[in-house]
Amino acid sequence: MSEHEQYAENLALYALDALTGEDREKLAEHLAGCPSCRLELEEFRGDMAVLALSTTGPRPPQRARQRLLEAVAQEQRRPADRSPSRQSWWGWMGWATAAAVIVFAFSLWRENLQIKETLASTAARAAQSIRELEEFRKVAAPILEPEAQRVTLVAAKTPPQPQGKAFYLKKRNSLVFLANNMPALPPQRAYELWLIPVSGNPIPAGVFKPDAHGSATLVNPPIPAGTEAKAFAITVEGEAGSPVPTSPVLMVGAGE
């Protein structure tokens, strides 16, 4: 066996950083002056990278597998009386086994990372679902709970009669208002809903404009917490609303 062939057999161990002692020093000196062996070393390293990445990706090229199999076969054919510097645990275990351990460890690391990412994504979706459910409960509470006030507002006109329905739950400070058959408004004007408390002045409860079908909705407008409602009313005000009614009451209704 020529000196070049002997060095070539050690390239696989060198690529795995498993070659130690005098053998490693001699091969390093040889690599400094041998372009052919340097190219062979880089190809070994490339093959190892392809096999490692293949644990979660596509199958590696057949060429990479074949090169490593041939390297394993050459190692198995080497004489048993190796120098002491080669008797590290990497040596008796075999570089092929060490490579398998590296690939397996890389696979576990990738799998663990994917599990962590999945758990984080699941936790974020769960938190979003909880927020959405709480918002739904807040909107649905004044409509579904038996103790909620239900107030119908009507206007003294011939059909189709404008009508409004207020659902108010004081303990949750929740108010949902639905309007139907509302007449269209002049430019820069809007309907304003008023909460008439048991005592004190009317409280603004939001402004709205009906759509082309005369329908409109108000959901949880800002009102003082815990206000006891005696009735609800509607007036026509400016688009931005008014702190106090400035026009006649168009519709009014007391609690049912």
MOKARA-V78474 format. One line per field, one symbol per residue. phi: phi as a letter, one per 20 degrees, with the letter a starting at -180 (. if undefined). burial: b if it has 16 or more other C-alpha atoms within 10 Angstrom, else e. A space follows every 10 residues. Layout:
phi->???
burial->???
//
This chain:
phi->.ffffffffe fffffemdec mfffffffff ffdcgfffff ffffffffff fffffccfff ggffffffff ffffffefff eefgfeefff fffnffffff ffffffffff ffffffffff ffffffffff ffffffffff gfeeffeffc cddcdecfgf egbccddcdf fdldcccccc lfffdfgmcb fceceeffbo egdgcodbcf efendbbccl ffcgfmfeee acbccdcfge ncfcfccffe bbbdfe
burial->eeeeeebbeb bbbbbbebbb eeebeebbeb beeeeebbee bebbeebbeb bbbebeeeeb eeebbeebee bbeebeeeee eeeeebeeeb beebbbebbe eebeebbeee eeeeeeeeee eeeeeeeeee eeeeeeebbb bbbeeeebbb bbbbbeeeee ebbbbbbbbb eebbbbbbbb bbeeeeeebb bbbbbbeeee ebbbbbbbbb eeeebbbbbb bebeeebbbe bbbbbbbeee bbeebeeeee bbbbbe
//
